[in-house]
Amino acid sequence: MQNYPIDLKVNDPLFMQLIENFSTVPQTRKNTASHMRKLVSRTGRSPFYINHDDAKRFYESCIADIHNKTYEPLYIKRIMQSLKSFYQYLYNLSENGYLDITYPCVKYGNPFDHLSVNEDIPDKTEYHEEDIPSMESIDKLLSCCESLNIRTAVCLAFQMAMQINEIVSLKKEDIVDSQYIKLNAVTENGKTFRFLKIPDDLMSKLEQLFQETASRSCEYVIQSNGNKPYSIRGLQSALHKIVKENDIPFNITFSALRKAGIRLILSNGAPPQEVAEYTGVQGRWLSKYEKVPLHLVKDMCSYQNIEIK
């Protein structure tokens, strides 16, 4: 086993050798070293002493950077993902006997593993009119969805503000009492569940979908033609094809549908904290939806597929 001193510094040749072994890509090595220096500077600890509390404090300081407009959200995401990957590499080394398993950075697993970076950090801190499709575009999209699978997926994103990863992983057993969808959630206190009330019209679509797929063995709600669950890329491609073939003005994605759904819920007067709990969006990020103009809600009589109560 390589003897790595516990107080090894980032710039020490031995630690730099670890980074070189971590990645063969020069830019990744350079970025990892830079991110490690930032982590060490802010926590006051050498790399092998970093634990879960240090990782959380560093994460919170990065969130503050976003709010203070010091860094863009995507840059912070890259930092956190980089550190998470590197510390996973160190943990794997300890599992294989190449790093002392008693070191704080590996003793209780990857210190960055409990941070839901992709879910917690948005790509933007403000959304504007051009970021969210109009009701006219969404209404036209629903008219063009001949497949009940795709139409239901669109409704899950728009009406229930679900993320695409939640949609493709949704199982029939997650529909509770024909009234709720049960989703996994991560809070500061650990893993829990969110229960989302299903609108009646959407529940009708789900029941029809269950009838159509009753003879299949697939346990997932949204299924591809091959009796398998859709992949994220596959579902995105199916939606993109509909948008492109029907000349729908806004390049609608599942992310855009979710944004429109959240904005609509807020504009209808729902308390922000309840919206945060329902959508899984951290409360501190909800303000980015509030600056979007209310162009979303116009004459509801003109829509064929959308009913807003």
Buried (B, 14 or more C-beta within 10 A) or exposed (E): EEEBEEEBBBEBEEBBEBBEEBBEEEEBBEBBBEBBBBBBEEBEBBBBBBBBEBBBEBBEBBBEBBEEEEBBBEEBBBBBBBBBBBBBBBBEBBEEEBBBEEBBBBBEBBBBBBBEBEBBBBEEBEBEEEBBBBBBBBBBBBBBBEEBBBBBBBBBBBBBBBBBEBBBBBEEEBBEEEEBBBBEBBEEEEEEEBBBEBBEEBBEBBEEBEEEBEEEEBEBBBBBEEEEBBEBEBBBEBBEEBBEEEEBEBEBBBBBBBBBBBBBBBBEEEEBEEBBBBBBBBEEBBBBBEEBEEEBEEEEEEBEBBEEE
